[in-house]
C-alpha cells in the first residue's frame, strides 16, 4: 500500500541546472532512500517510522526522545536529515518546504542548512525555535550563499537541542516528511499521477488524474485533455480553486467507448492554466499503460473503521458514520476494528484487529479507510459516491446460515481480468453491540467478531471470467457475540501490495448461497451467436439475466439457450437471479475474431499451426521463424519461445479452454498472427 518513491533524480549524484523541482522526497519506503542519510549527534536516534504524524502518507522520519523506552540513545546536539548532492548552478532563489510535527516540553531549534563540502560544515538558510506541541508545513524562499560552490550542494533539515526528557513516557520529539526544493513560478501546475485503474473494462471509460499547484499563485481554472491510444482526444475546461502546494484528483466528464481488448496507452495533458500558458510545461503530461478487462460491474465501497470504546473523539465520528450509512443502504460494506488503545482496552478487541492496524499503519483512532486507499475520518457523502460510481473489475456474492451456534459461509469471488495473488477477506461482524463504553457511548455498530479468512486473507488466483469459491464454518460461541440473530458477513477482495480493494459485498443473511450457472458455451456460425448454459448445481433461480458486451439482452429469462446476431467481439455474461432479486456472480465467456491481438497482414513467409483446435500441444511450422509469442484473449502474453528449426512444439496442456493468438516474428523482422482455439 506504499506510494511509489517520489524523489526525482534520487539515483543521480547531481541534478540538471534547469530542473524545476530538484528535491521531492516523501520517505514512503521502509528505509532511507538512495542518497539520503542521517547525521549529527542524534543520527542514531533517527529512524524511518511507519507513521504519518506530519499529515503526509506513511512512512516518515522520526527522531526519538525518552529513548530509554525505545532502544535509541538520547543526544545533545543536532539530528540531521541529509539530502543527495544537487547542482544548483545559476538557480538563484528557490522555495524549500517540509512538513513536521513536534511533541516536547524542551526548546529545540529547527533549521534548513546547506553544505558544499559533503556535510563537513553547514550553513543555516533558515531557523526557528520551537517549544511545546505543534507543527505544520514550513515554506521558505532561500538562496545559496555566494561564497559556496553551487554545483555541489547538500541540504539538511535538522533539530538541535537535548533530547532527554525526564519521564517514563514513550515520546517522539520530532517527525519530518515531504521535503521539497524547487524553483517556483507564478503559474505551474503538474500532473502528478494518472489515477485511472491499470485495468479497465470494455465500454465507456473516462480518465482520472491528480494535479498539484507548484506555483506561487492560486489556480482557478485549467484546460486538460486525455486520450486512449487509437481513440479520439477528449478536452475539458476545469473550474476549481487550488492554493499553492495543494493537490486535487479530478475526473473527466466525457467518457471514451473502448471497443477492443488491445492494451492501450492513456495520456493526460494540461494545456493552459488560468487561461494562459503554464510557465513550466515539463510536468504537464503523463502517460500510463492500461489493460482491457472483459467487463466491469457495480462497485460496493469497502469501509474499514478503526475505533475504540475508550476513545472520546470516536463518539462524533461514529455518529457521523451512522448517519452516512443510514442514508446509503446497499451502497457500502462495513467492518469496525476495536483497538487495544487508548486505555482501557476495548472489550471487543481481538488480535486480528491489531494485524489490520499494522497493515494500515494506524497510529491513532478514529481512522477510516475506503477501498483500502482513501483515508477520511469520517467519510463524507462525496467520497462514498465517488467510490460507488467507480466501476469495479471483480464481483462477489455469498451467503450464510446458522445451525445451532455454527455459522456456515459460502462465498464466490469473480474477476473480469486475470488477478494473481489477491486476497479474499471474510469477516463476521455483529451489527449492534450494546455495552457501556468508557467514552460514554452505549451502542457500537459493525463490530468485528472473527476474520474467517485470517487477518491476512486467503490468497486467490482468479482467471478472467472465472470465480473461486470459499467456504467456512465457525462456532460463534467462541467469540464475543451478543446476539446470534444480529450477524453480518463482510466479503472483499484486496491487493495487499497496493492496498486496493477491488470490490466488496455483504453476504446474504440467514439463507442459502446463490449458485451461478454452469457450462456456458458460445458458438458463432454464419454470423449468428448461439449461447447455451446449464442450471446451477444447487438452488432454484427464478430466472437468468443475460448480457452481451455489458448490455442486457434477456431479463429473468427461464430459457437456457439464446441466439443473437454476432458482433465483432461478444462478451457474454449470465447471472442467476433468485428470490428477492438476490443474484449469483456472473459467469462470463468471450467469442470474437479480433480479441486481444489484431491479426496482421500475412508476411512473405507464412506459418501454419496444427492441430487447431489444440488440446495438449500445438506445432508451429514455417521458414525463417525467430520467436513465437502466445497471447490470451485479453491480449496478455502467455509465453514466448525461441523457434527450434522449421517446426516448434508448444505445450498447451496448462492453458485454459478458449481463444488464443500466436504471433511469429521472422528473422527479417516480419510478423504474422493467427488465431488458435484450445479445448480439453
C-alpha positions as CSV (number, residue, x, y, z in Angstrom):
1,X,0.0,0.0,0.0
2,X,3.0,2.2,-0.1
3,X,3.2,5.0,-2.6
4,X,6.0,5.0,-5.2
5,X,9.0,6.9,-4.0
6,X,8.7,10.4,-5.5
7,X,12.3,11.6,-5.1
8,X,13.1,13.0,-8.5
9,X,16.6,12.0,-9.6
10,X,17.3,10.2,-6.3
11,X,19.7,7.9,-8.0
12,X,21.7,10.8,-9.5
13,X,24.5,12.4,-7.6
14,X,24.0,15.7,-9.4
15,X,20.9,17.3,-10.9
16,X,20.3,19.3,-14.0
17,X,20.7,23.1,-13.7
18,X,17.4,23.8,-15.3
19,X,15.4,21.3,-13.2
20,X,12.2,22.9,-11.9
21,X,11.9,20.5,-8.9
22,X,15.3,19.3,-7.6
23,X,14.2,17.6,-4.4
24,X,10.9,15.9,-3.8
25,X,11.1,13.2,-1.1
26,X,8.2,11.5,0.8
27,X,10.1,8.9,2.7
28,X,7.4,6.3,2.0
29,X,9.8,3.4,1.8
30,X,10.8,1.2,4.7
31,X,14.4,2.5,4.7
32,X,16.2,5.7,3.8
33,X,16.0,6.5,0.1
34,X,19.2,6.2,-2.0
35,X,21.5,9.2,-1.5
36,X,19.9,10.3,1.8
37,X,21.5,9.9,5.2
38,X,21.2,10.8,8.9
39,X,23.9,12.9,10.5
40,X,24.9,14.8,13.6
41,X,25.0,13.8,17.3
42,X,21.4,12.5,17.0
43,X,21.9,10.3,13.9
44,X,21.4,7.1,15.9
45,X,18.1,8.4,17.3
46,X,16.6,8.8,13.9
47,X,14.6,6.1,12.0
48,X,12.1,5.7,9.2
49,X,8.9,5.2,11.2
50,X,5.6,3.7,9.9
51,X,3.6,6.7,11.0
52,X,2.1,9.8,9.4
53,X,2.2,12.2,12.3
54,X,3.1,15.1,9.9
55,X,0.0,14.6,7.8
56,X,1.6,13.0,4.8
57,X,1.5,9.4,3.8
58,X,3.3,6.8,5.9
59,X,6.3,6.5,6.3
60,X,8.2,9.5,7.7
61,X,11.5,10.4,9.5
62,X,11.1,10.3,13.3
63,X,13.5,11.4,16.0
64,X,13.1,9.7,19.4
65,X,13.1,11.2,22.8
66,X,12.8,9.3,26.2
67,X,14.9,6.9,24.2
68,X,15.4,4.5,27.1
69,X,11.9,3.4,26.3
70,X,12.5,2.5,22.6
71,X,16.2,1.4,22.5
72,X,17.5,4.6,20.9
73,X,20.1,6.8,22.6
74,X,19.4,10.3,23.9
75,X,21.5,13.0,22.3
76,X,22.5,16.6,23.0
77,X,23.2,18.4,19.7
78,X,21.9,18.2,16.1
79,X,19.9,15.4,14.4
80,X,20.1,15.9,10.6
81,X,18.3,14.5,7.6
82,X,20.8,15.0,4.7
83,X,19.9,15.0,1.0
84,X,21.9,13.8,-2.0
85,X,24.2,16.2,-3.8
86,X,22.5,18.7,-6.0
87,X,23.8,21.1,-8.7
88,X,22.2,24.5,-8.2
89,X,24.4,26.5,-10.5
90,X,22.6,29.6,-11.6
91,X,19.4,28.7,-9.8
92,X,19.2,31.9,-7.6
93,X,16.2,32.0,-5.2
94,X,14.2,28.8,-4.7
95,X,11.5,27.5,-2.4
96,X,12.3,24.9,0.3
97,X,9.4,23.2,2.2
98,X,8.8,20.3,4.6
99,X,6.2,19.0,7.0
100,X,6.9,18.5,10.7
101,X,5.3,17.7,14.0
102,X,6.9,18.1,17.4
103,X,5.9,17.0,20.9
104,X,8.3,18.1,23.6
105,X,8.5,20.2,26.7
106,X,12.1,21.2,25.8
107,X,13.1,24.0,23.5
108,X,14.5,22.9,20.1
109,X,15.9,24.8,17.2
110,X,14.7,23.6,13.7
111,X,16.7,24.7,10.6
112,X,17.3,24.3,6.9
113,X,21.0,24.2,6.2
114,X,23.4,23.7,3.2
115,X,26.9,22.3,2.7
116,X,29.3,22.3,-0.2
117,X,31.9,20.0,1.4
118,X,29.8,16.8,1.7
119,X,28.4,17.8,5.1
120,X,31.6,18.6,7.0
121,X,30.3,22.1,7.6
122,X,26.8,23.5,7.5
123,X,25.4,27.0,6.9
124,X,21.8,27.8,8.0
125,X,19.5,29.2,5.4
126,X,16.6,29.4,7.9
127,X,15.9,28.5,11.5
128,X,13.3,28.8,14.2
129,X,12.9,27.8,17.9
130,X,10.0,25.6,18.9
131,X,8.7,24.6,22.3
132,X,5.6,22.5,23.3
133,X,3.4,20.5,20.9
134,X,2.6,21.6,17.3
135,X,3.8,21.5,13.7
136,X,2.6,22.1,10.2
137,X,4.3,22.8,6.9
138,X,7.3,25.1,6.6
139,X,7.8,27.0,3.3
140,X,10.8,29.3,2.9
141,X,12.3,31.2,0.0
142,X,16.0,30.8,0.3
143,X,19.2,31.0,-1.8
144,X,22.7,29.6,-1.7
145,X,25.4,31.9,-0.2
146,X,27.6,33.5,-2.8
147,X,30.8,32.0,-1.3
148,X,29.6,28.4,-1.7
149,X,30.1,26.1,-4.6
150,X,26.6,25.9,-6.2
151,X,27.5,22.8,-8.2
152,X,28.0,20.6,-5.1
153,X,25.2,21.3,-2.6
154,X,23.8,19.1,0.1
155,X,20.7,20.1,2.0
156,X,19.7,19.1,5.5
157,X,16.7,19.7,7.8
158,X,17.8,19.4,11.4
159,X,16.7,19.9,15.0
160,X,19.2,20.9,17.7
161,X,18.7,20.5,21.5
162,X,18.8,18.0,24.3
163,X,16.5,15.0,23.6
164,X,16.5,13.7,27.2
165,X,13.0,14.0,28.7
166,X,12.8,13.2,32.4
167,X,9.8,10.9,32.3
168,X,9.0,7.3,31.5
169,X,6.5,8.0,28.7
170,X,7.4,6.9,25.2
171,X,7.8,10.1,23.1
172,X,8.7,11.1,19.6
173,X,10.3,14.5,19.9
174,X,10.0,15.3,16.2
175,X,8.8,13.9,12.9
176,X,9.6,15.1,9.3
177,X,8.1,14.3,5.9
178,X,7.7,15.6,2.3
179,X,10.9,17.6,1.9
180,X,10.8,19.6,-1.4
181,X,13.0,22.2,-3.0
182,X,12.1,23.8,-6.3
183,X,12.3,27.0,-8.3
184,X,8.8,28.4,-8.1
185,X,7.0,30.0,-11.0
186,X,3.8,32.1,-10.7
187,X,1.7,29.5,-12.6
188,X,2.9,26.0,-12.5
189,X,0.5,23.0,-12.4
190,X,1.8,19.5,-12.5
191,X,0.1,16.2,-13.4
192,X,1.4,14.1,-10.6
193,X,-0.5,10.8,-11.2
194,X,-3.0,9.2,-13.6
195,X,-5.4,7.6,-11.1
196,X,-7.4,5.6,-13.7
197,X,-7.1,1.9,-12.9
198,X,-4.4,-0.1,-14.5
199,X,-7.2,-2.4,-15.8
200,X,-10.4,-1.0,-17.3
201,X,-13.4,-2.8,-18.9
202,X,-14.8,-2.7,-22.4
203,X,-17.3,0.1,-22.9
204,X,-17.5,3.7,-21.6
205,X,-14.3,4.7,-19.7
206,X,-13.3,8.2,-18.6
207,X,-9.9,9.2,-17.1
208,X,-8.9,10.4,-13.6
209,X,-5.8,12.3,-12.6
210,X,-4.1,14.2,-9.8
211,X,-2.7,17.6,-10.2
212,X,-0.6,19.8,-7.9
213,X,-0.2,23.6,-7.9
214,X,3.6,24.1,-7.7
215,X,3.2,27.8,-8.4
216,X,3.1,30.8,-6.2
217,X,-0.4,31.9,-7.3
218,X,-3.8,30.3,-6.9
219,X,-5.2,28.3,-9.8
220,X,-8.9,28.9,-10.6
221,X,-9.1,27.2,-14.0
222,X,-7.2,25.0,-16.4
223,X,-7.7,23.0,-19.6
224,X,-6.8,19.4,-19.8
225,X,-7.1,16.6,-22.3
226,X,-6.9,12.8,-22.2
227,X,-6.6,10.2,-24.9
228,X,-6.7,6.5,-25.1
229,X,-4.3,5.4,-27.9
230,X,-6.2,4.9,-31.1
231,X,-9.3,6.8,-29.9
232,X,-10.3,10.5,-30.1
233,X,-8.8,13.0,-27.7
234,X,-11.2,14.5,-25.1
235,X,-10.8,18.1,-23.9
236,X,-12.4,19.7,-20.8
237,X,-12.2,23.1,-19.0
238,X,-11.9,22.5,-15.3
239,X,-13.1,25.3,-12.9
240,X,-11.6,24.8,-9.4
241,X,-9.6,26.5,-6.7
242,X,-6.1,25.4,-5.8
243,X,-3.9,27.3,-3.4
244,X,-0.2,26.9,-3.8
245,X,1.1,23.4,-3.0
246,X,-2.4,21.9,-2.8
247,X,-3.4,18.8,-4.8
248,X,-6.7,17.7,-6.3
249,X,-7.9,14.5,-8.0
250,X,-10.3,15.1,-10.8
251,X,-12.2,13.0,-13.4
252,X,-13.2,14.0,-17.0
253,X,-16.9,14.2,-17.6
254,X,-16.8,12.7,-21.1
255,X,-16.1,9.0,-21.5
256,X,-14.5,7.1,-24.3
257,X,-16.1,3.9,-25.7
258,X,-13.4,1.2,-25.6
259,X,-14.3,-1.4,-28.1
260,X,-11.2,-3.6,-28.4
261,X,-9.1,-5.7,-26.0
262,X,-5.8,-4.3,-27.1
263,X,-3.7,-2.8,-24.2
264,X,-3.7,1.0,-24.5
265,X,-1.6,3.9,-23.7
266,X,-3.5,6.6,-21.8
267,X,-2.2,10.2,-21.9
268,X,-3.3,13.1,-19.8
269,X,-2.1,16.6,-20.6
270,X,-2.7,20.2,-19.3
271,X,-2.6,22.9,-22.0
272,X,-3.5,26.2,-20.2
273,X,-3.6,27.5,-16.6
274,X,-5.8,30.4,-15.7
275,X,-6.3,31.0,-19.4
276,X,-2.6,31.4,-20.1
277,X,0.4,29.2,-20.8
278,X,1.9,27.2,-17.9
279,X,5.4,28.6,-17.0
280,X,6.8,25.1,-16.6
281,X,5.4,22.7,-19.2
282,X,7.8,19.9,-18.3
283,X,5.5,18.3,-15.8
284,X,2.2,18.9,-17.6
285,X,1.8,15.5,-19.2
286,X,1.8,11.9,-18.0
287,X,1.3,8.5,-19.7
288,X,0.4,5.1,-18.4
289,X,-0.4,1.7,-19.9
290,X,-3.8,0.2,-19.2
291,X,-5.1,-3.3,-19.9
292,X,-8.7,-4.1,-21.0
293,X,-10.8,-6.4,-19.0
294,X,-13.8,-8.5,-20.1
295,X,-16.2,-6.0,-18.4
296,X,-17.0,-4.1,-15.2
297,X,-19.6,-4.3,-12.6
298,X,-21.2,-2.2,-9.8
299,X,-18.7,-1.3,-7.0
300,X,-19.8,-1.6,-3.4
301,X,-17.2,0.5,-1.4
302,X,-15.5,-1.3,1.5
303,X,-15.3,0.7,4.7
304,X,-12.7,-0.3,7.3
305,X,-13.1,1.7,10.5
306,X,-10.6,1.6,13.4
307,X,-12.2,2.7,16.7
308,X,-12.4,2.1,20.4
309,X,-15.0,2.4,23.2
310,X,-12.4,4.3,25.2
311,X,-11.8,7.0,22.5
312,X,-13.6,10.3,23.2
313,X,-13.1,11.7,19.6
314,X,-14.6,8.5,18.2
315,X,-18.0,9.4,19.5
316,X,-18.8,12.2,17.0
317,X,-17.2,10.2,14.1
318,X,-19.4,7.1,15.0
319,X,-22.4,9.4,14.9
320,X,-21.5,10.8,11.5
321,X,-20.9,7.3,10.1
322,X,-24.2,6.1,11.4
323,X,-25.9,9.0,9.6
324,X,-24.0,8.3,6.4
325,X,-24.8,4.6,6.4
326,X,-28.4,5.1,7.2
327,X,-28.7,7.4,4.2
328,X,-27.0,5.0,1.9
329,X,-28.4,1.4,2.3
330,X,-26.9,-1.1,-0.1
331,X,-24.1,1.2,-1.1
332,X,-21.4,0.0,1.3
333,X,-19.8,-2.9,3.1
334,X,-18.5,-2.2,6.7
335,X,-16.3,-3.6,9.3
336,X,-15.2,-1.9,12.5
337,X,-11.9,-3.0,14.3
338,X,-11.9,-2.4,18.0
339,X,-8.3,-1.4,19.0
340,X,-6.4,-2.1,22.2
341,X,-5.8,1.6,22.8
342,X,-6.4,4.1,24.3
343,X,-6.8,2.6,27.8
344,X,-8.9,0.9,28.9
345,X,-8.7,-1.7,26.1
346,X,-12.0,-2.1,24.2
347,X,-13.6,-5.3,25.4
348,X,-14.2,-6.4,21.7
349,X,-10.5,-6.1,20.8
350,X,-9.1,-9.2,19.1
351,X,-5.7,-9.9,17.7
352,X,-6.9,-9.9,14.1
353,X,-7.7,-6.2,14.6
354,X,-4.1,-5.5,15.5
355,X,-2.9,-7.1,12.3
356,X,-5.0,-4.7,10.3
357,X,-3.8,-1.8,12.4
358,X,-0.2,-2.7,11.5
359,X,-1.1,-3.3,7.8
360,X,-2.7,0.2,7.5
361,X,-0.1,1.7,9.9
362,X,-2.8,3.2,12.0
363,X,-1.2,5.5,14.6
364,X,-4.4,6.8,16.3
365,X,-8.2,6.3,16.4
366,X,-10.6,7.0,14.9
367,X,-9.2,6.1,11.4
368,X,-11.3,5.1,8.4
369,X,-10.2,3.7,5.1
370,X,-12.4,3.4,2.0
371,X,-11.5,0.6,-0.5
372,X,-8.1,0.4,1.1
373,X,-6.8,3.6,-0.4
374,X,-8.8,6.6,0.7
375,X,-8.4,7.7,4.3
376,X,-11.0,10.1,5.8
377,X,-12.4,10.4,9.3
378,X,-15.3,10.5,9.0
379,X,-16.1,9.6,5.3
380,X,-18.3,12.2,3.6
381,X,-21.1,11.6,1.1
382,X,-18.9,12.8,-1.8
383,X,-16.2,10.2,-1.1
384,X,-18.7,7.4,-0.8
385,X,-20.5,8.5,-4.0
386,X,-17.2,8.8,-5.9
387,X,-16.2,5.2,-5.0
388,X,-19.7,3.8,-5.6
389,X,-19.7,5.3,-9.1
390,X,-16.3,3.9,-10.0
391,X,-16.8,0.6,-11.9
392,X,-15.3,-2.5,-10.4
393,X,-13.4,-5.3,-12.1
394,X,-14.5,-8.0,-9.6
395,X,-17.8,-9.3,-8.4
396,X,-18.6,-11.0,-5.1
397,X,-21.6,-12.9,-3.8
398,X,-22.0,-15.0,-0.7
399,X,-24.5,-16.2,1.9
400,X,-24.5,-17.6,5.4
401,X,-26.8,-19.6,7.6
402,X,-26.8,-20.7,11.2
403,X,-27.0,-24.3,12.6
404,X,-27.2,-24.0,16.4
405,X,-24.1,-21.9,17.2
406,X,-22.3,-22.9,14.0
407,X,-22.0,-20.3,11.2
408,X,-21.8,-21.6,7.7
409,X,-20.5,-19.3,4.9
410,X,-20.2,-19.8,1.2
411,X,-18.7,-17.1,-1.0
412,X,-17.8,-16.7,-4.7
413,X,-15.1,-14.2,-5.8
414,X,-15.2,-13.5,-9.5
415,X,-13.0,-11.3,-11.7
416,X,-13.3,-9.8,-15.2
417,X,-9.5,-9.8,-15.5
418,X,-6.7,-12.1,-14.5
419,X,-5.8,-11.5,-10.9
420,X,-2.9,-13.3,-9.2
421,X,-2.2,-13.5,-5.5
422,X,-5.1,-11.3,-4.5
423,X,-6.6,-11.8,-1.0
424,X,-10.2,-12.7,-0.2
425,X,-11.3,-11.4,3.2
426,X,-14.3,-12.8,5.1
427,X,-15.3,-11.3,8.4
428,X,-18.2,-11.9,10.8
429,X,-19.4,-8.8,12.5
430,X,-22.2,-8.0,14.9
431,X,-24.5,-5.2,13.6
432,X,-25.1,-3.7,17.0
433,X,-23.2,-4.2,20.3
434,X,-24.7,-2.7,23.4
435,X,-22.2,-2.0,26.3
436,X,-21.0,0.8,28.5
437,X,-18.1,2.5,26.7
438,X,-15.5,4.5,28.6
439,X,-16.1,7.3,26.1
440,X,-19.8,7.5,27.1
441,X,-21.2,5.6,24.1
442,X,-23.7,2.7,24.6
443,X,-24.1,1.4,21.1
444,X,-21.4,0.2,18.7
445,X,-22.0,-1.0,15.1
446,X,-20.4,-3.4,12.7
447,X,-18.1,-4.7,15.3
448,X,-15.6,-7.4,14.1
449,X,-16.1,-10.8,15.9
450,X,-13.9,-13.0,13.7
451,X,-11.9,-12.9,10.5
452,X,-12.8,-16.3,9.0
453,X,-10.2,-15.9,6.2
454,X,-7.5,-14.9,8.7
455,X,-6.1,-11.5,9.3
456,X,-4.2,-11.5,6.0
457,X,-6.9,-13.0,3.9
458,X,-7.0,-16.1,1.7
459,X,-4.7,-16.0,-1.3
460,X,-6.5,-16.5,-4.7
461,X,-5.5,-16.7,-8.3
462,X,-8.5,-15.9,-10.5
463,X,-8.6,-16.2,-14.3
464,X,-10.6,-13.6,-16.2
465,X,-14.3,-14.6,-16.4
466,X,-14.0,-17.2,-13.7
467,X,-14.7,-17.4,-10.0
468,X,-13.1,-19.0,-6.9
469,X,-15.3,-20.4,-4.1
470,X,-14.5,-20.3,-0.4
471,X,-16.5,-22.0,2.4
472,X,-16.1,-21.5,6.2
473,X,-17.7,-22.8,9.3
474,X,-17.2,-21.3,12.8
475,X,-18.5,-21.9,16.3
476,X,-19.8,-18.4,17.2
477,X,-20.0,-19.3,20.9
478,X,-16.2,-18.9,20.9
479,X,-16.5,-15.2,20.0
480,X,-17.7,-12.1,21.9
481,X,-21.0,-12.3,20.2
482,X,-24.1,-11.0,22.0
483,X,-26.9,-12.0,19.6
484,X,-26.6,-14.8,17.0
485,X,-29.5,-13.3,15.1
486,X,-27.8,-10.0,14.6
487,X,-24.8,-11.0,12.5
488,X,-23.4,-9.8,9.2
489,X,-20.6,-11.2,7.0
490,X,-18.4,-8.8,5.0
491,X,-16.7,-10.0,1.9
492,X,-14.0,-8.2,0.0
493,X,-11.1,-8.8,-2.5
494,X,-7.9,-6.8,-2.0
495,X,-4.4,-6.4,-3.3
496,X,-2.2,-6.3,-0.2
497,X,0.8,-4.8,-2.0
498,X,-1.1,-1.7,-3.1
499,X,-4.0,-1.8,-0.6
500,X,-6.6,-1.5,-3.4
501,X,-9.9,-3.2,-2.7
502,X,-11.3,-4.5,-6.0
503,X,-14.8,-4.9,-4.7
504,X,-16.9,-5.9,-1.7
505,X,-20.3,-7.2,-0.7
506,X,-22.3,-8.3,2.3
507,X,-23.2,-12.0,2.2
508,X,-26.9,-12.7,2.0
509,X,-28.1,-13.2,5.6
510,X,-29.5,-16.4,7.1
511,X,-30.2,-18.1,3.7
512,X,-28.7,-20.4,1.2
513,X,-26.0,-19.5,-1.3
514,X,-27.0,-18.1,-4.7
515,X,-25.1,-20.6,-7.0
516,X,-24.1,-19.4,-10.6
517,X,-24.9,-21.1,-13.8
518,X,-22.8,-24.0,-15.2
519,X,-21.1,-24.8,-18.6
520,X,-21.7,-21.6,-20.5
521,X,-20.9,-22.2,-24.2
522,X,-20.7,-19.9,-27.2
523,X,-20.7,-20.8,-30.8
524,X,-20.6,-18.4,-33.8
525,X,-21.8,-19.7,-37.2
526,X,-22.9,-17.8,-40.3
527,X,-23.0,-14.5,-38.3
528,X,-25.2,-15.9,-35.5
529,X,-24.1,-16.4,-31.9
530,X,-25.5,-19.4,-30.1
531,X,-25.5,-19.1,-26.2
532,X,-26.2,-22.1,-24.1
533,X,-25.7,-22.8,-20.4
534,X,-26.9,-25.1,-17.7
535,X,-28.8,-24.5,-14.4
536,X,-26.8,-24.1,-11.2
537,X,-25.7,-27.3,-9.3
538,X,-27.8,-26.2,-6.4
539,X,-30.7,-23.8,-5.8
540,X,-33.7,-22.8,-7.9
541,X,-33.3,-19.4,-9.7
542,X,-36.4,-17.5,-10.7
543,X,-34.6,-16.7,-14.0
544,X,-31.4,-15.6,-15.7
545,X,-30.1,-12.2,-16.8
546,X,-28.0,-12.5,-20.0
547,X,-25.7,-9.7,-21.1
548,X,-23.7,-9.1,-24.3
549,X,-20.9,-6.6,-24.1
550,X,-22.5,-5.2,-20.9
551,X,-26.0,-4.8,-22.5
552,X,-28.9,-6.7,-21.0
553,X,-30.4,-8.9,-23.8
554,X,-32.6,-11.2,-21.7
555,X,-34.0,-10.3,-18.2
556,X,-35.1,-13.1,-15.8
557,X,-35.5,-15.5,-18.7
558,X,-36.1,-19.1,-17.9
559,X,-34.6,-20.2,-21.3
560,X,-31.2,-21.9,-21.2
561,X,-30.3,-21.1,-24.8
562,X,-30.3,-17.9,-26.9
563,X,-29.4,-17.0,-30.5
564,X,-28.4,-13.4,-31.4
565,X,-26.5,-11.7,-34.2
566,X,-22.8,-11.9,-33.5
567,X,-20.8,-8.8,-33.0
568,X,-17.1,-8.5,-33.9
569,X,-16.5,-9.2,-30.2
570,X,-19.0,-10.8,-27.9
571,X,-18.6,-10.9,-24.1
572,X,-21.5,-12.9,-22.8
573,X,-22.3,-12.8,-19.1
574,X,-25.0,-14.8,-17.4
575,X,-26.3,-14.1,-13.8
576,X,-28.7,-16.4,-12.0
577,X,-31.5,-14.4,-10.3
578,X,-33.1,-15.8,-7.1
579,X,-36.0,-14.8,-4.9
580,X,-36.0,-11.2,-3.6
581,X,-33.7,-10.2,-6.5
582,X,-30.7,-12.0,-4.9
583,X,-28.1,-12.8,-7.6
584,X,-25.1,-15.0,-8.2
585,X,-21.8,-13.9,-9.5
586,X,-21.7,-13.7,-13.3
587,X,-20.3,-16.4,-15.5
588,X,-18.5,-14.8,-18.4
589,X,-17.2,-16.1,-21.7
590,X,-15.8,-14.4,-24.9
591,X,-16.1,-15.2,-28.5
592,X,-14.7,-12.9,-31.3
593,X,-12.2,-12.9,-34.1
594,X,-10.3,-9.7,-33.1
595,X,-10.0,-10.3,-29.4
596,X,-6.7,-9.4,-27.7
597,X,-4.3,-9.2,-30.7
598,X,-5.1,-7.8,-34.1
599,X,-4.3,-10.2,-36.9
600,X,-1.7,-8.6,-39.1
601,X,-1.3,-8.9,-42.8
602,X,0.3,-12.1,-44.0
603,X,4.1,-11.7,-44.2
604,X,6.0,-13.0,-47.1
605,X,6.9,-16.2,-45.2
606,X,3.7,-17.6,-43.6
607,X,3.4,-20.2,-40.9
608,X,0.9,-22.9,-40.0
609,X,-0.3,-24.3,-36.7
610,X,-1.5,-27.8,-36.1
611,X,-3.7,-29.2,-34.6
612,X,-6.2,-26.4,-34.3
613,X,-8.2,-26.6,-32.1
614,X,-5.4,-27.8,-29.9
615,X,-5.6,-30.0,-26.8
616,X,-2.3,-30.9,-25.2
617,X,0.1,-29.3,-27.7
618,X,0.3,-27.3,-30.9
619,X,3.0,-27.4,-33.6
620,X,4.1,-24.1,-35.3
621,X,5.8,-24.6,-38.7
622,X,7.3,-22.1,-41.1
623,X,10.5,-20.9,-42.5
624,X,12.9,-18.4,-41.0
625,X,11.0,-18.1,-37.7
626,X,12.8,-16.4,-34.9
627,X,10.4,-16.2,-31.9
628,X,6.9,-17.4,-31.2
629,X,4.6,-15.5,-28.8
630,X,1.2,-16.7,-27.5
631,X,-1.4,-14.2,-26.2
632,X,-4.6,-14.9,-24.5
633,X,-8.0,-13.3,-25.5
634,X,-7.3,-10.2,-23.3
635,X,-4.0,-9.5,-25.1
636,X,-1.8,-10.6,-22.2
637,X,1.4,-12.5,-23.1
638,X,1.1,-16.2,-22.1
639,X,4.5,-17.3,-23.1
640,X,7.3,-16.5,-25.6
641,X,9.6,-19.2,-27.0
642,X,12.6,-19.4,-29.4
643,X,11.9,-21.3,-32.6
644,X,13.6,-24.7,-33.0
645,X,14.1,-25.1,-36.7
646,X,11.2,-25.1,-39.0
647,X,8.8,-26.8,-36.5
648,X,8.4,-25.9,-32.9
649,X,6.1,-27.8,-30.5
650,X,4.4,-25.8,-27.7
651,X,2.6,-27.5,-24.8
652,X,-1.0,-26.2,-24.3
653,X,-1.9,-28.7,-21.5
654,X,-1.8,-25.9,-18.9
655,X,-3.8,-23.4,-21.0
656,X,-7.4,-22.7,-20.1
657,X,-10.0,-23.6,-22.7
658,X,-10.6,-20.6,-25.0
659,X,-9.2,-18.4,-27.8
660,X,-5.5,-17.6,-28.1
661,X,-3.4,-15.8,-30.7
662,X,0.0,-17.0,-32.0
663,X,2.4,-14.4,-33.4
664,X,5.6,-15.4,-35.1
665,X,8.4,-13.0,-35.7
666,X,10.8,-13.9,-38.5
667,X,14.5,-13.1,-38.8
668,X,13.7,-10.4,-41.5
669,X,11.5,-8.5,-39.0
670,X,8.2,-9.5,-40.5
671,X,5.5,-10.8,-38.1
672,X,2.2,-12.7,-38.6
673,X,-0.6,-13.6,-36.2
674,X,-3.1,-16.4,-36.3
675,X,-5.9,-17.4,-34.0
676,X,-5.8,-20.7,-32.1
677,X,-8.5,-22.4,-30.1
678,X,-7.7,-24.6,-27.1
679,X,-10.1,-27.3,-26.0
680,X,-9.5,-30.0,-23.3
